[in-house]
Amino acid sequence: MAVAEQQSLETPAQKADARVPTVIVDDVHIVYKVYGAGTGKGSATAALGRLLLRRGSPNVRRVHAVKGVTFTAYRGEAIGIIGSNGSGKSTLLRAIAGLLPPERGRVYTDGQPSLLGVNAALMNDLTGATNVILGGLAMGMSREEVRGRYQGIVDFSGINEKGDFISLPMRTYSSGMAARLRFSIAAAKNHDVLMIDEALATGDRAFQRRSEERIRELRKEAGTVFLVSHNNNSIRDTCDRVVWLEKGELLMDGPTDEVIKAYEKHTK
Ligand SMILES: Nc1ncnc2c1ncn2[C@@H]1O[C@H](COP(=O)(O)OP(=O)(O)OP(=O)(O)O)[C@@H](O)[C@H]1O
């Protein structure tokens, strides 16, 4: 793999202060195929007819969401991903997490990437408390670890600030409360590569501050953090590098201030 080759070419002196790559995105293209789009010929009879005549579906539309994106992320970096609606940010994160196969190109990762989206799956009919326990176990913590961290996770989420909500089913939570609990569960563990999709936008200011602080800690613990957000201040406060996508293409990749300044100029 590319990472191993790169490291073996370095002299010992270079190695000492070498940056360790954690994610290599190499000319990645992601294409969604949307079936039954457009013409309204989606009936079962029409599908059966196509099967019998061995003809392909006439109405498959291809959405080329990520177009030839290339960059390398290093250990200890927090990278913001910005761009207008539909520019391919979430798609790129899902590809890094291994949830979407690239049509072309490769993603190499060192360690297990964890994607924390606002849609991360928690069980709506179970209580917040049970979800904390199941979430911890699903992330590979032992029962003792989960028990030890339980109160910290609940306190971090702030779910119980206005009453005993943690013992109620998740379906009774507002979307903001649910997103806070998801972030708190995922952030309780040190991740090799943690990807956060808009989680910070959902909490109130106090929760955002706690989350930003936790992201800084996660970086210190030698992981790599990706943060997709429309909130430029959150990105400024947490990331030292920003990747800017537009229409699926990488428009700019560099220090946070430079890229955000260019992006703000572009969006004005
Ligand atoms: N499941 C899907 N099937 C088909 N097309 C999709 C799917 N998900 C996303 N797309 C399309 O891919 C493109 C990129 O979408 P994506 O959600 O990655 O953008 P984004 O930058 O995260 O947007 P936003 O800022 O609005 O969340 C858009 O054109 C979108 O319509």
The ligand as a Gaussian input file, in Angstrom:
#p B3LYP/6-31G(d) Opt

LIG

0 1
 N      -28.440000       8.528000      -2.161000
 C      -28.291000       9.355000      -3.204000
 N      -28.731000       9.021000      -4.415000
 C      -28.560000       9.843000      -5.474000
 N      -27.949000      11.037000      -5.414000
 C      -27.480000      11.425000      -4.225000
 C      -27.623000      10.619000      -3.050000
 N      -27.047000      11.270000      -2.002000
 C      -26.573000      12.431000      -2.496000
 N      -26.839000      12.540000      -3.830000
 C      -26.442000      13.628000      -4.728000
 O      -25.032000      13.753000      -4.676000
 C      -24.641000      15.122000      -4.674000
 C      -23.793000      15.407000      -3.433000
 O      -24.597000      15.244000      -2.282000
 P      -24.001000      15.353000      -0.801000
 O      -25.097000      14.998000       0.153000
 O      -22.740000      14.594000      -0.731000
 O      -23.682000      16.918000      -0.710000
 P      -23.304000      17.805000       0.563000
 O      -22.191000      18.689000       0.116000
 O      -23.070000      16.960000       1.755000
 O      -24.646000      18.660000       0.713000
 P      -25.281000      19.438000       1.987000
 O      -24.363000      20.551000       2.332000
 O      -26.570000      19.941000       1.423000
 O      -25.475000      18.429000       3.071000
 C      -25.929000      15.934000      -4.765000
 O      -26.124000      16.250000      -6.123000
 C      -26.994000      14.972000      -4.288000
 O      -28.217000      15.241000      -4.944000

